[in-house]
């Protein structure tokens, strides 16, 4: 796919900035990686710059390391970001060498690479805002730099209504809402009808950084005894990065035998994992603006049960495409799981509605909308260049 500008159909040179450490998977990193791969497959030239912990590791050919990130607490998690004169110098060099038609900055409102790129560059720039929490103000308080940088953006994207509300309250500006994308065909290919998956063992799945309490695994484990009581052959499959030994050792053996930790999954393993489930559970307690893994689970045909936080309520259309339970309430979660486990017709119905709803998040649709935003930002501009303001970094400002 190529973009048409004033009747000229040509591939673009796109620079994408990821603010978070590339080595630790997260929603923003997955979004950036899959967007870059989609654009490359469509014929565009793409370069991504990101913090990378292990610069000696084999990196994607289109990925440039800006240096090692540092960890700071943020939004109930740990943000691995990179800021300062050395990082700014690497970002400037990358921009100068790239001769990009457009620069796409993710989370430009936090002190990391996207803010540095916005500070350094002039020309067509697009910002995507992912976070949906008032705590953004604490991390964004970088000496009054943020709002002037936001004003430099030629166009702005928010990944959800919640992210848009956060952005509006912090910066007093608006954005077009374009959700995160998923590789729909990857998760749909090879899936079976959920009724064919039904067996004597109820398979429930969870995927995420399970050591972070806000991801909700402790809540799911609290609900598990009531689930086992009704479904003695239930199996909880937990995937994602983290040390499972502490959690496993703390579980009652009668409960622990129903829990299996799978570790970090490859792209293909994740699809197979989601396709094997009857239920995917998202017990997150807050700090979410979208929910990529929920959309992927829907595409894979798993019925979804999620906490009723605003992001998930919106994603599941107030319960039309998945079952919602009361946030931070293990009894409500157990009841929701037991309800679906005992009603195969409702389970199949939610699976089907989820598969249909997930189509709107396919990269073919989402990337096309992002390209339209690029076109808007590029109107009347030349290529991205280095601005005079960036010289202040050289003087240690």
Phi, psi and omega in degrees: 000133177233158184265147179255118178241114180053041178085356181263113179265118184203157174287154180257155169259110188246127173255128180239133181249124175255124185277342187255154181308127186291334189285334182257118185295142178201169184301319181292315180299317179297317179301311182297314182299311184288326176295316179299314181295323179294315180295320179297316178298333180275358175105002179273157174265123185231137171230135180242135173244138184204159169291138180226124183290316183249093183286350178273350181287161178285118183256160173302143184299339181263003183259134178244130178275135175260003182122179184277136180282163172245152185262131175226143178293137179198129171057039180075011182223196175236118178268128179256101189237177183213128183212163176117173186301320182294314177298320180298322179295317179295322178295317179299316180298319180295317179295315182297321182281336188283329184049051186285147171283328180208148179245125182249113186254123178262132184052059179289355181269007177241153181288088176205201190297324182295320177295319178297319179295318179295323178295320187276328193265158169230149178116198185293115179225139178237136177247136173247129183251123185254324190287150179222067179209142176296345178292349176305327184298324181296316182281339183270357183281076184249066173064031177073014182279336194294303187300318176299327179288321179299324180292339179286341183291132179284337179203154183228142178235138169243140186278351180198170176298321180296317177295323179294319179296319177298314181298316181295318181292328182278320190240356177065030180228172183239175182205161171277140181266116176229119185289168171298154181255160174223157175273084188303314184296328180298319182274334180278330183294125178085357180289154178249159175301138186299332179293332177285339179280337185297131180212193180287346179252121177277118182259119179246137183239149174221135177223129178162181177283086194292346177284344177276120187300326183292345176285344166093005180299319177304323178295316180295321179293326176294328180281342190299319180303318179292330178288317180296322180302321180272334184227079188299342182254024180288148176229124176260116180258121183247120180240153177131169182285149177143168179267108184277347188297320181295319181291314182300317183291338181273350183276142170302132181308327180293334177270317184300331181292347178266359185246132179230124178266128185259347183078192180286137183253148172286172180302315180289320179296325179296318178298315180295322177300309182295323180290343182273349189272152166273317183230132168254129183248129176242089185269021183307141185264350179160179178077014180252143177249345180216266182128068182301317183296329177294314178299321179293319178296320177298316179297328181281352176094006176281140172287141187250135169239128185219154174296153185272037173291155187307319183297317183283326176299318179291316182297324182264013176052054177055033175099001178291322186251012179180164182264133180256144175234164183292124184304135177064025180239098183297329179294319178295322178295314180299319180297318179298316180294315181295326178297312181287325180298330181264004182225087185295332179293315178292324177300313180294324180294317178293323176301313182294315180294326177294318178299317180292319181292327183293340180301329182292345181260005179298143183300329178303319180283311185294315182294325177298320178292323178294320177300324178296324176292320175304314182300319178297317181292328184278344184302121177081007180243158170269209180283164176290137178223178178272129180273161181293332181298331184294343179297337180297332178295325181294334181268005177080022180298000000 
